[in-house]
Amino acid sequence: MVNLEALSPTLILSTPSLDSLTPVLKKITPVLRLSIYDASGGSVLPKAEAATRILGDHLNRRAEADAFLQRADRHFARYREAVRTAGAGILVLADWAGRNLAFLYEMPAGLVAALIGTLLLLALIWRR
C-alpha cells in the first residue's frame, strides 16, 4: 500500500467516482476534481478538452495545455483522414468478401469489416 503523505504530492486529481475520498485526500493536499464521463452523456472529447484547460489553468500552464490540445487535434485530423480514406475501401472489401469467399452462408459486411479492421489494427500496433 502506498502512503500518499510520503509522496508529498502538491495536487491530487480526482473524479466524481472518488467523491467519498475527497475529505481524506484534502487533508493531504489540494484536490482538483475533473469530470469527463457524467450522466449528461454526449461527446467525451469536448469534456476532455475542457478538463485539460482547467488543469492547465490550475497549474498556471495554460499555454502548455493549449499546445497539447493543438497537437492532439493535428493527430486526430490525420487519423480521421486516414480512416475516411481507408474506411470506404474496407467496407467495399468486406461486402465483397462476405458475399463471394468460400463461406457456407453470406456474412454481414459489418462482421467482415470488424475482422479486417482488427487485422489492420494489429498490423499497425505490430509495426510501431
Secondary structure, 3 states (H helix, E strand, C coil): CCCHHHHCCCCEEECHHHHHHHHHHHCCCCEEECCCCCCCCCCHHHHHHHHHHHHHHHCCCHHHHHHHHHHHHHHHHHHHHHHHHHHHHHHHHHHHHHHHCCCCCCCCHHHHHHHHHHHHHHHHHHHC
